[in-house]
Amino acid sequence: MVVSVVIRVRNAAADLARCLAALRAQTMPASMELELIIVDNESTDGSVEVASEYGAVVVPISLADFSWG
């Protein structure tokens, strides 16, 4: 079983690092796998690099295509 966590981020590298570290520290049964998906909204602060360091899949989204809805 895969547990997917999807996080939308824009210029929040420090918070993202703390969040991903906390997620990686969770214990799960051996039958479960953690999948991290970061939807990046044109970050310029290293958020994409942080996500990559934690093995997350990064999905880019442009400012024009993003909405809170």
C-alpha positions as CSV (number, residue, x, y, z in Angstrom):
1,M,0.0,0.0,0.0
2,V,1.2,3.5,-0.9
3,V,0.5,6.5,1.3
4,S,0.7,9.6,-0.9
5,V,1.3,13.1,0.7
6,V,0.7,16.0,-1.7
7,I,2.0,19.4,-0.6
8,R,1.7,22.6,-2.6
9,V,4.5,25.0,-2.0
10,R,5.8,28.4,-3.1
11,N,9.0,29.8,-1.6
12,A,8.8,27.9,1.7
13,A,12.0,25.9,1.7
14,A,12.6,26.0,5.4
15,D,9.1,25.0,6.3
16,L,9.1,22.3,3.6
17,A,12.3,20.8,5.0
18,R,10.8,20.5,8.5
19,C,7.6,19.0,7.1
20,L,9.4,16.5,4.9
21,A,11.8,15.5,7.8
22,A,8.8,14.9,10.1
23,L,7.0,12.8,7.5
24,R,10.2,10.7,6.9
25,A,10.5,10.2,10.7
26,Q,7.1,8.5,10.9
27,T,7.0,4.8,11.4
28,M,4.8,2.7,9.1
29,P,4.3,-1.0,8.7
30,A,6.7,-2.6,6.2
31,S,3.8,-3.2,3.8
32,M,3.3,0.6,3.4
33,E,5.4,3.0,1.3
34,L,5.5,6.8,1.7
35,E,5.2,8.8,-1.5
36,L,6.0,12.5,-1.4
37,I,4.6,14.7,-4.1
38,I,5.4,18.4,-4.1
39,V,3.4,20.7,-6.3
40,D,5.7,23.7,-6.8
41,N,4.3,27.1,-7.7
42,E,7.4,28.7,-9.3
43,S,9.5,28.8,-6.1
44,T,12.8,30.7,-6.3
45,D,14.1,30.0,-2.8
46,G,15.4,26.4,-3.2
47,S,12.1,24.6,-2.4
48,V,12.5,22.3,-5.4
49,E,16.0,21.4,-4.2
50,V,14.7,20.6,-0.7
51,A,12.0,18.4,-2.1
52,S,14.5,16.6,-4.3
53,E,16.8,16.0,-1.2
54,Y,13.9,14.1,0.4
55,G,13.2,12.1,-2.7
56,A,9.9,13.8,-3.4
57,V,8.4,13.9,-6.9
58,V,8.2,17.6,-7.9
59,V,5.3,18.6,-10.1
60,P,5.6,22.2,-11.4
61,I,2.6,24.5,-11.7
62,S,2.7,28.0,-13.1
63,L,1.4,31.0,-11.3
64,A,-1.1,31.5,-14.1
65,D,-2.5,27.9,-13.7
66,F,-2.8,28.0,-9.9
67,S,-5.9,28.9,-7.9
68,W,-6.9,28.2,-4.3
69,G,-10.1,26.6,-5.4
